């Protein structure tokens, strides 16, 4: 009786393994035949980007996506409106 149960368990495990293997091959084939993906602009850039440090909290931010103000001839960058407002209140 125990041998029969072990045979059934082995058969179920083997069938599941074969099923996963075949579905993986199917996914691999569909990825290979799909058109190349276009770069997604919502992620990190491919090249290094100079980051700047927020003078209030010390967080490093990408200047293109940061909140900024002009102080004289210098441009100040902040991680959020809250940090910008704290800086303005401190310097006013």
C-alpha positions in Angstrom: 0.0 0.0 0.0 2.8 2.4 0.9 4.5 1.6 -2.4 1.3 2.6 -4.3 1.1 5.9 -2.4 4.7 6.7 -3.2 4.2 5.9 -6.8 1.2 8.3 -7.0 3.2 11.1 -5.3 6.1 10.5 -7.6 3.9 10.6 -10.6 2.2 13.9 -9.5 5.6 15.5 -8.8 7.0 14.3 -12.2 3.9 15.6 -14.1 4.1 19.0 -12.4 7.9 19.3 -13.1 7.3 18.5 -16.8 4.4 20.9 -16.9 6.6 23.7 -15.5 9.4 22.9 -17.9 7.1 23.1 -20.9 5.5 26.3 -19.7 8.9 27.8 -19.2 9.9 26.8 -22.7 6.7 28.3 -24.1 7.4 31.6 -22.2 11.0 31.6 -23.4 9.9 31.1 -27.0 7.3 34.0 -26.8 9.9 36.3 -25.4 12.4 35.5 -28.1 9.9 36.1 -30.9 8.5 39.3 -29.3 9.6 42.7 -30.7 12.4 44.4 -28.8 11.3 46.6 -25.9 11.7 50.3 -26.1 13.6 51.9 -23.2 11.3 52.9 -20.4 11.8 56.6 -19.4 10.3 56.0 -15.9 13.4 54.1 -14.7 16.9 55.0 -13.9 18.9 56.3 -16.9 21.4 54.1 -18.7 24.3 56.5 -18.1 25.5 58.1 -14.8 23.7 61.3 -13.8 25.2 64.0 -11.6 23.1 64.2 -8.5 22.8 67.1 -6.1 22.4 67.2 -2.3 19.3 68.7 -0.8 20.6 71.3 1.7 17.9 70.7 4.2 17.6 66.9 4.6 20.7 65.8 2.8 18.9 63.6 0.3 20.6 63.2 -3.1 18.2 64.1 -6.0 18.4 64.2 -9.8 18.3 67.8 -10.8 15.8 67.2 -13.7 13.2 65.7 -11.2 13.9 67.9 -8.2 12.1 71.0 -6.8 14.3 74.0 -7.4 14.6 77.7 -6.7 17.1 80.3 -7.7 19.1 82.0 -5.0 21.1 84.8 -6.6 23.0 83.2 -9.5 22.9 79.7 -7.8 20.2 77.1 -8.4 19.2 75.2 -5.2 17.6 71.7 -5.6 15.3 70.0 -3.0 13.7 66.6 -2.7 10.3 68.0 -1.9 8.2 71.2 -1.5 8.4 70.7 2.2 12.3 70.9 2.2 12.1 73.9 -0.1 9.7 75.7 2.2 11.9 74.9 5.2 14.9 76.4 3.4 13.0 79.5 2.5 11.8 80.0 6.1 15.3 79.5 7.4 16.9 82.0 5.0 14.1 84.6 5.2 
